[in-house]
Amino acid sequence: MFKNKQLGFIGGGAMAEALIRGIIKANLVQPRQITVNDIATSRLEYLSNSLAVNVNTSSISVAEKSDIIFLCVKPHVIPSALKTIASVVSASQIVVSIAAGICIETLENYLPNAAIIRVMPNTPIAVSEGMSAIALGHKATAETGELISTIFSSSGRSIIVDEYAMNAVTGLSGSGPGYGFVIIDALADAGVRVGLPRQSAITLAAQTLLGAAKMVLETGEHPAKLRDMVTSPGGTTIAGIHILEQQGVRAALIDAVIAATNRSIEMGKTNG
């Protein structure tokens, strides 16, 4: 699928590094098929030494020689990055943007010939457990979507969605790790409150949520059904769930996703 394909990364930050590591670990391409561009030469030296990938200080050169171009720069840098590479991007290339809030229309205005794909990954791609939502531009085919889905699935899981869903994706999975960290921290505090050492409490809380998430993904069962399986009549779990419902934890999480989604919509209007 990726034989002889050249992958170019414009921006060599943490998300780009995590994605490259996943690609190499999954043996999708060899390190020599990847070239990274970044304004920080120290960052390029690090990526070259640690991942054995090619590096280049010229984004034009990287774009010109790549079959798939990944835009991994901050949203406010996207316009200048697109202007720089626009003259060398052709119809035979795929351009993938992970810049939050930058819509496909904006990308296609700068690069009218290329197949554009917009992706919303989240930070757990750093540990190969990311969740990425993929939206296809007008010139991107289903085959192109499968190709990019394979790449992002090397660092976790991916789904293909219509672009209108991207703000909701941002509010749920994009911001979701932050909610998870708050929950883990709160559970760890609770563990300390009932007598557990801090580190033990953190480990217990984090692994418990990891295990619960894995059960949902691997069994395919509805979370409510799995909850019922561990909720014995008159037992400890139902006592705890009663308090969660009483304190509005479910409603608070719903409100958090709505607030983050609305903020994503606002940012999208600003960034284009």
C-alpha positions, 0 to 999 in steps of 0.5 A: 500500500505504501511501497515507494511512497514518500511521506513529508512532515511540515512541522516536527513537533510532538504530534508529528513525532508520535505519528512517525513513531507509529508509522515506523513501528507498524512497518508501513514505510521505512524511515528513509521514506520519511522527511521532516521539516521544522524551523528548529534545527535542534528538533530536526537533529533530534528526529534524525538521530532518534528515528533515522528519518530524513530532515530538511529545512526547506518546506518547499523541498519536502512538499515537492518530493512527497506523495503524502504531505502532513501539515503538523504546524500550529493553526496560526502558521497554516496560512504561511505554510500553505502559501509557501508550498502552494506552487509545488503541490500537484494533483497527484499528492495528498495533503493531510492537515491536523491543524485544529479549526482549519476547515477543508475549504480553507485548505482547498483554497490554497491547494486547489489541485491536491486531495485534501484530508483533515484529521483531528487526532488526540494526544494519546497517539503519543502512546499508540492509543490515539483516536483520530477522526478523518474528513475527506476533501472534495478530491479525496476518494474513499481509497485515499481515506483508507490510506490515511486511516491506515496511517493514523490507526498505526497510533491507535484507532481512526474513524472517517466522519463528515467534516461537519462533525469535526467540532463535536469530535474536538469536544469529545475525543480531542478534549477528552483526554483532559477530562480523563486526566481530571477523573483519574486525579479525582479518583486518586485523591479519593483513594488517598482520602480512604487511606491509599498511598498517592502513587498506588492510588494513581496507578489503581485509578488509571489502570481501572479506567484503561481496563474499562475503556478496553472492555468497551472497545473489545467486547462491543457491548454498550457501556450501560450493559457493562456497568450493570454487569458489575453493579450488584444489588445493594452492593458497593458499585451501585452505592458509588454510582448513586452518588455520581448521579446525585452529584451530577457527574454525568451532566457535568461531562455532557456539559463539558463536551458541549462547551468544548464543541462550542469553543471549537466552533468559535475558534473555527470562525477565527481561523477559517 
